[in-house]
């Protein structure tokens, strides 16, 4: 039996905990994206709302909100207290996917086995749906104020804005587009990874510590842990693109090489990438060591990222 702390007879049940948090986040977002306007709103256009719901309630692991919840629980804060923050981060992540799928960006027709938002609706609606998901994220963060207090709420708003914007995810996407087909060195690639992929994962882990009022040292540990997860996630993704089969991934492989895109795996080789992942795993474990058994679920999350096969 799985307990409230995500264990099975004393062992960590990462898969069960991830699925449980995913369901809770989906329920919260389902309620937040209801048809009835809230205070300060005039109306919620049906088509826009439907597009937003299509973009955010279409499955997915909800790994980023999982990290918010588990990093907060590391310091004794309940999942309920940080659920608005976790849902806000998922809204930002899904906005980025809606926009990434557009013809001007990655031009994808499917997302999680379903038509992308611009295919299910149209491009203009998809742009507005992404805009609205990004905007509602800050509304959701503000809803955590009764549980975490005004100072932490203000700090979380600032952190999410910076992780999402010009110096974070959006800026990383710009650099990725700018250097997509050019010859770039490892420093540029690592900068892109730190911004495009790692920024939101860093926020996810640091947010729990901020919400719980953790010490500066613990906050720094969780921030670095999130950065490691982001770097490892992207490196593992690039490695799988080279080493896995299409059946394993459920999608085409070799896309980076086919597009002439530079990756750290292409520059340094498969064995280097595997050694680098091992080094990141060691650093992640060291960062969590001071928390003892309380850090077991986050350690399992790191293994999930570093050892994943799809």
N, C-alpha and C positions, 0 to 999 in steps of 0.2 A: 504494500500500500504506500502511496506517495503522500508525504506529510506536507504541511503548510510551508515548510522551509525547503521544499524541493528535494527531499531525500527519500530513498527506499531502503528501509531497514538500516539506516545509518550511512548509506551510499548515495552519492549525488546522482539524481535523475535529471541530467541536463536536458534530454529530449522532451521529457514530460513537462519540465519547468518552462522551457522555451515555448512549447505548444500552449500551456496554460496562460502564460503572459500574453501570447499572441491573440488568444481568444478574448482576453479581458480588454486589450487595447482596441481590438476590432469593435467590441461592444460599446466602448467609450466613444469611439469615433462615429459609430452609427448613431448614437444619441446626439453628438455634437453637430451632425449634419442632418438634423431633422428639418422638416418643411416649415415649421413655425418660426417666424423671425424672433430674435431675442431683443432685449432692450437696446435701443440705439439703431436698430435696423429698420428699414421701411418694408422690404419684401425680399424673399429668396426666390429668384427666377427658377422655374422648374428645370429648364434645360441646363442651366449652369450647375444647379445642385446635383442633377443626375450625372453630369460629367465629373464632378468632384467625387461623388460616391463611386463611380466607375473606376476612377483612378486610385482611390485609397482603400476601397473595400473589396479588393480583388485577390485576396490571399496574400501569400508572402510569409516569410519566417518572422518578421517583426523583430529582427535581431537588435537593432538600435534601441528601441524602447525596452527590450529585455535588459540591456546593459544599464539603462537609467534605473530601472527598478532594482536590479541586483546590486548595483553600486550603492544605492541608497540603503538597501537592506543590510549591507555590510556594516553600516553605522547605526543600525537600529531603527531606521525609518520605514514605515509600512508601504507596501505597494500602492495602497489607496491614496496616500499622501502625495505621491509623485506621479500618479497616473496622468494628470493633465500635462505634465512636463514630458512624459514618455509619449503621449499621443501627439503632442506638439512636434516632437522630433520626427515622428513617423509622417506627419503631414508635410514637413519640409522635405523629407526623403522622397515621398511620393510626388510632390510638386516637381522635384528635379527629374524624376523618371518621366513624367508627363511631357516636360519640355525636351528632355533628351531624345524622346521618341519622335519628335517632330521632323518633317522632311528637311528642314534647315540644319538639323543637328545629326542624329544617327539614322533617321528615316527608317524606323522599325514599324512593322505592321502588327506584331504580336507582343504581348507582355503577359507573362504567366499563363500562357495558353489562350488568352482572350485578345480581341482586337484592341489595339492601343486607343487612347482617348480620341486622338484626331481621326482615327479610322471609324470608331463607333459614332462619332459626332461630326466634327469638322475642325479645321485647323484653328480658326478664330476662337471657337468654344474651348478647345484644348488649351490655348494660351491663357484664356481667362480662368479656366479651371485651375491651372497651375498657379497663376497669380493669387487666386482666392485661397488655395491650400496654404501657400506661403503666408498670406496675411492672417488667416485664422489661427495659425500656429502661435502667434504672439498673444492672441486672445486666450488661447488655451493655457499658455504659461501663466498669464495673469490669474487664472482660476486656481492656481496652486497657492496663492498668497495666504489664505486662511490657515493652511497647514504648515507652510514653511516660513512665513513672515515676510514683511515688506523688503527688508534689505536683501535677502536671498533671492526674492522674486525679481528685483531690479537687476541683480547681478546675472541671473539666468537669462533675462531678456537680452542684456548686452552680450553675453557669451554666445547665445544662439544666433544673434544678428551677425556677429563677427565670424562664426564658424560657417555660416551660410553664404556670406556675401563676397565682396571683392577680394578680401584677404583670405578667404576660405574656399568653400565648394565652388561658387560661381567663378571666382578668379582662377581656380584650378582647371575648371572646364574651358575657360578662355585660353589658358596656356596650352592645354591639350589640343585644342583646335589649331592654335597658332603654329605649333611644332609637329602637327600630326604626320606630315610627310617629309620633314626635314631631318638632317643628321644632327642629333643632339647628344650631349654627354650624359653620364649618370647623374650629375648634380641637378640638371634640369628635370630629368625624369623623376628623381626623388622629391623635388620641390612640387611637381605636379601631383604626385601620390599623396604628399603630406597635406595638400590643399583639397584636392578633388575627392579623395577617399577618406583620409584620416581625420579631417577636421570635424566631421559629424560624429565619428566614433570617439574622438577625444572628448567632444562635448558630452556624449552619452555617459561616459564613465566619470568625468569630472562633475557633471550636473548632480549626480546622486550625492557626492561628497559635499557640494555647496548647499544643496537642499537640506542636508542633515546637520549642517554646521560643523563639519569636520575641521581638523586643524590644517594649517597651511601645508605642513609636511605630507599629511595624508592626501590632501587635495592634489598636490604635485605628483604623488605616486600614482593616483588614479588617472590624472591627465596623461602622464607618460605611458601608462598601461594602455589607454585608449589610442594613443598615437601608434604604439607598437601593433595593436590589433589592425589599425588601418593600413599600415605599411605591409603587414603580413597578409592581409586580405587581398591587396592588389597584387603582391608578388605571387601568392598562391594561384590567383586567377590567371595571371600571365603564364605561370608554369603549366597549369592545366590546359591552357590553349595550345601548348606545344606537345604535352605528353599524353593527354587523355584522348579517348575516342569520342565520336559524336554520340554514341549510345550511352556512354558514361555520363556525359554532361547534359544530354537531352537537347543539344543545339550544335550548330556547326563549330568545328575547331579549326585552328590554323588561320583565324581571321586576321590576327595582327600581322603575321608574315605576309599573308596575301595582300594586305593593304599597304605593305611597306612601312609599317609603324614600328618605331624603335621602342623596345622594352628592356628592362634590366636583364631578363632572361636571354633575349637576343644578343645583348652586348657582352654578357658575362658567362653564359652557358647554364645548362640544367644543373650540373653538380654544384656550381657556385650558388644557384638559387636555393637548392636544398640545404646547403650549409648555412646560408643566410637565414632561412626559416628556422633552423635549429638554434641559431644564435638568438633570434628574436624570442623563441620559446623559452630559452634559458633566462633572458632578461625579464620576460613577463612573469615567470615563476618567482624570480628574486624580488620583484616589486611587491608581490602579494604575500611573500613569506612572513612579514611581520603580523599579518592578520590570522595566521594559523588556519584552523579548520573553517573559520568564517569566510575565508577566501576561496573555498573549494569550488563553488559554483562559477566564479569568475575564472578560475584556473581551467575549468571544463570548457568555458567559452573560448578561451585562448586555444585550447586543443582543437576545438571545433573549427576555428578559423585556419589554423596552421596545418591540420591534418585532413582537411576536407577533400573529398573526391569528386564533388560536383557543385 
